Amino acid sequence: MRDNYPTRLDHPSDPITRIEPTVWGQDDDGPLNAAELTKMESDGFLLKPQTLGQNWLKPLADELDRIGADAPEGDPRIIREPNEGTVRSVFQPEQFSDLIAEVITLDNVLPVARQILGSDVYLHQTRINFMKGFEGTGFYWHSDFETWHAEDGMPAMRAVSCSIALTDNYPYNGSLMVMPGSHQTFYPCVGATPDDHHTSSLVKQEIGVPDRETLTKAAHEFGIAQATGPAGTALWFDSNMMHGSGSNITPFPRSNIFLVFNSVENELGPPFAAAKPRPEHLAARSARPFAESDLLST
């Protein structure tokens, strides 16, 4: 398989202009209108308020509390903060909760993914992120596609993420920061992928991140925007968007459901820059089109 985006190199390399479109569908293919698709194409992200109504928020908050309290020790799908031991992320949450599974199938979630990617889709990765007050640590600047390409074997930039806020996202409680327009440029990273580092990278992003000079140039070129909004807001963002978040030193928690949709026409192959693929709960390797029946066993 041709590698159009070489990374994890032993030397610095120039940025690579994106080959693929960001938006593959048309305005009559799904819920997004032409203006929203244009914004997604140009900026690489789109905020959709009230993706989840008030009737969803309390039940989902209760589900998160239950999942966090019942999270089994030693389960690889459970990622904990490095110092406090509190739950940081839960992967494949639809396997823990029928309610979370139902969110994936909503008319303003799954059809949006299909519209943006212009095809049937499947779930590459799902997780709940917890950023508790005073305890939640941030994530350094990175492009998800760099990791998915290098470690999962995702060949092309034809995936999209949907982060649905379950708590209010303020500018000061660790909300996501993005560089609008940065999704059009791929930044190769220096440094080989260590064996079996995937668990540590879920706690602290150190592999597959651009150097400070590169990030400085990108920030001056694209600027930085914060994705904020009340609970129920969905942030859709391209797989190659440069993004990160600071730690949460406020009393106000920030939790979200994170869904990654990949086109069935963008099936994973062997990793481009790792010895072996990551585990299934981090990168699903079946490109079978998503069907609601897939969730009936949860």
Buried (B, 14 or more C-beta within 10 A) or exposed (E): EEEBBBBBEEEEEEBBEBEBEBBBBEBEBBBBEEEBBBBBBBBBBBBBEEBBEEEBBEEBBEBBEEBBEEBEEEEEBBBBBEEEEEBBBBBBBBBBBEBBBBBBBBEBBBBBBBBBBBBBBBBBBBBBBBBBBEBBBBBBBBBBBBBBBBBBBBBBBBBBBBBBBBBBBBEEBBBBBBBBBBBBBBBBBBBEBEEEBBEBBBBEBEBBBBEEEBBEEBBEEBEBBBBBBBBBBBBBBBBBBBBBBBBBEBEBBBBBBBBBBBBBBBBBEEBBBBEEBBEEBBBBBEBEEBEEEBBEEB
